[in-house]
């Protein structure tokens, strides 16, 4: 598994949340409430025309996130065979 940052993801990529950046303490509680907990896998569905926000699919629903909120997520790449 490869560590990556949210901005490197493209449509169709899958990733797993492994934690939160310490700089993102203000968003951590909000992200946890939205279901973005460590161990959760998601797939990038689409980007808005100007690139922000981004839509991801996780746990059977779609979620839109601003890139500045998603930047605090620590991720690892997931490949499905």
N, C-alpha and C positions, 0 to 999 in steps of 0.2 A: 504494500500500500504506500502511496506517495502523498506527502503533505502538500497542500495547495492553498491558495487564497481564492476567495470568492470571485474576484475580478477576473481570474483566469478561466472560469467556467464558460462554456458555450452551450447552446441549446442541445439537449440530448445527453449531456454529461450527468453522471451520478456521483454523489459524494456522501460521506458520513460525517456527522458532527462529532468531534472529539473533545470539544471544550470551547471556552470563550477567552478572548484576549483581555488582559487586565485593564486595558484602556477603555474597554466597552462596558464598564460597570453600570452606566446609566441605562443601557439597553438590555442588559442580561436578564433582569426580571421580566421584562416585556417579551423577550424572545422565548423564555421558558414558558410563559403563559400561553404563547401561540403554538406550543408543542415542539419547539426546536430544542430538544434535550439531547445531551450526549448519548451517542449510539444510534440516533435517528438517521435513517438514510432518506435522501430526497433526490429528485431529478429536476433539472432545469427545463421548464416547459417553453418559455418565451420571454423576450425582452420587449419593453415598450418601444415605440418608434425612436425615441430619443435615447434609449438605453437604460432608462430608469423610470419606474421600478422593474423588477424582474419577477416572473411568476415561477414558483416551484411547486412540485407535487410531492406530498408526503402524507403518510397515514390515511390515504384515501381521499384527500381533499387538496385543493389548490390554494396557495397562499402567495400574496404579493408582498414583496419586501423592497424597501429602498436600499440602494447599494451602501449607503453610509451605515445603515443598521446591520446589514449582512456582513460588512467588513470585519466585525468583531468575532465572527464565527471562526473557530479553528477546525479545519476540514482535512479529510483524507480521501483520496480517490477510491472509487469503488468500481470494479468491473464485473459485469454479469456475463457468465459464459452461456 
